[in-house]
Amino acid sequence: MPRTFPKNCPFQIGNTPLTRFVIRMNGLEHEIDLKEERYNEFGSVKDRVAWYVLNNSAKPGEPVESVIDASSGNYGYALSRIGERLGISVSVVSSPSISEFNAAGIRGAGARLIIAEARDGESANAARMRVAGEIATTEGSLFLDQYRSLLNPASHQEWTATELFSEGEFNACFVAASSGGTARGFADFLAANPHPTELVLVDPYGSRSFEDPGAGDLPKLFIPGYGSGRASSFSNVSPKPSVRRVSETDVLAAFGLFEQLGLPGIGLSSIGVVLGALDWLAEATEPQRVVCVCADGDDRYRDEFESRYLPKIEPHELQTAIARLKPVLSDLQTFTPLSDQVSVAQ
Ligand SMILES: Cc1ncc(COP(=O)(O)O)c(C=O)c1O
């Protein structure tokens, strides 16, 4: 039975925790906080986007029977689970790089998963948008079009960023450039609500999300949701956020280290974001407080880590990266509020 949308979000989405760390670098002590979006009900920051886009695309009083959209995985997973609960039929068009976790979750929620193969010269992202649009036209389902709809960045401007900046001031905020929804939403939030915060986008080498990666032999991207072969529809923003590149090799090296060192179980793009922040902090000349938006959790990558991700890189490059990153990550210490420090000292 098709149904209309409840006005307020009926799911446990939002109010995700901020996990705080301190780190000493070059004689300075910095605070680095992780906004852990894996604690949303369907496990990622894309829960917010899926709910917001769906809720605002529906015309008031008009039932929605079926929707379709393109996704690298997390958004499709969230949309499928939301559709299952609301009685809406969902189709997700993804790419061969979708994780097993997300593919199984989409199918398990009773949604249809279509894998779009890219044509010569076409990015994976553009291929899934093309196929989703074609199917929507043929079948008459509602195409949510998250990669072009301004509702995507608006969900972050109104929700994720508003929630995050209620936690106080940050000198810098790091997000994955990815397909640009979070990046644009945070840029719009900061333009509308001036804060003394630099927005920094983290992207792998070879990604063209917000900035042309240059000519030459570009590495082939293989981590879902980290980087994009297509320029983001949302990249036309002023002032232009800076882009910091962190290699996929470093991300994979740090993934194992996070587990070894008992650091939070965040996903691969989030690890890239944290490494970008640490790199930025290494150049700081005064103590800083920074925040990293961590899109999802390690549960989406763990099962395929050895079979799918590790074989993409040279073992000696991995070992070199581990040796370089281990001392840095080992210095991350859990933040202890001053009040607790006093009571311990007493
Ligand atoms: C792993 C991961 N990180 C980050 C993002 C950020 O997405 P967006 O391009 O919407 O900001 C996504 C989106 O799908 C993702 O799957």
The ligand as an SDF file (V2000), in Angstrom:
LIG
                    3D

 16 16  0  0  0  0  0  0  0  0999 V2000
   32.0600    5.8480    1.9490 C   0  0  0  0  0  0  0  0  0  0  0  0
   31.4990    7.1900    1.6370 C   0  0  0  0  0  0  0  0  0  0  0  0
   32.1390    8.2620    2.0800 N   0  0  0  0  0  0  0  0  0  0  0  0
   31.6970    9.4950    1.8160 C   0  0  0  0  0  0  0  0  0  0  0  0
   30.5560    9.7010    1.0680 C   0  0  0  0  0  0  0  0  0  0  0  0
   30.1670   11.1310    0.8360 C   0  0  0  0  0  0  0  0  0  0  0  0
   29.1490   11.3340   -0.0280 O   0  0  0  0  0  0  0  0  0  0  0  0
   28.8110   12.6880   -0.7350 P   0  0  0  0  0  0  0  0  0  0  0  0
   29.4500   12.6820   -2.0590 O   0  0  0  0  0  0  0  0  0  0  0  0
   27.3380   12.6790   -0.8290 O   0  0  0  0  0  0  0  0  0  0  0  0
   29.3240   13.7870    0.1360 O   0  0  0  0  0  0  0  0  0  0  0  0
   29.8670    8.5950    0.5660 C   0  0  0  0  0  0  0  0  0  0  0  0
   28.7030    8.7040   -0.2950 C   0  0  0  0  0  0  0  0  0  0  0  0
   28.1640    7.8020   -0.8520 O   0  0  0  0  0  0  0  0  0  0  0  0
   30.3420    7.3090    0.8720 C   0  0  0  0  0  0  0  0  0  0  0  0
   29.6990    6.2090    0.4560 O   0  0  0  0  0  0  0  0  0  0  0  0
  1  2  1  0
  2  3  1  0
  2 15  2  0
  3  4  2  0
  4  5  1  0
  5  6  1  0
  5 12  2  0
  6  7  1  0
  7  8  1  0
  8  9  2  0
  8 10  1  0
  8 11  1  0
 12 13  1  0
 12 15  1  0
 13 14  2  0
 15 16  1  0
M  END
$$$$
